[in-house]
Amino acid sequence: MSDTVAVRYVLRALAEPGLLPRLLQPFAKRDLVPDRVAAQREGEELRVELAMEAMPAEMVHLVAGNLGQVVGVVSLQTLRRNEVRAAA
């Protein structure tokens, strides 16, 4: 049984073809599916939010590291909800 945590990744990236699939790759390679994905173009950039309500706590920093290395990402914030739950 591992602890899970609610997490949101909020990032700004250059609006380029292929960006969104590259942002989903860190989740897919860990067999994770985000609960929420939102993207909005703001000029030459995209504001993207990827969220999970119950991500394994040990994967939060791994996914953040991968997202920060995606070509085109300008800034990244990782927001965790304080409460940690045990996975069923």
C-alpha positions, 0 to 999 in steps of 0.5 A, a space after each residue: 500500500 502506498 501513499 497518494 497525494 492530489 497534485 497539480 502541475 501548472 506550466 507555461 510552454 511555447 505553443 508548438 505542434 506536438 507539445 501536448 503529447 510530450 507533456 503526457 508522456 511522463 504520465 504514460 510511461 508510469 501507467 498514470 492517466 491525469 484526471 484533468 488536462 487543460 490548455 489555453 493559448 496565450 499569445 506565443 505560449 500555452 498555459 497547461 494544467 495537468 492534475 491527478 487526485 490520487 498520484 502515488 506520492 513517490 512519483 510526484 517529483 519524478 513526473 515534475 522532473 520529466 515535465 521540466 525537461 520537455 522541450 518548450 517548457 518555460 516554467 513549471 509549478 508543482 502544487 500538492 494538496 496537504 492531505 496525503 491518503 493511503 491508496 486502497 
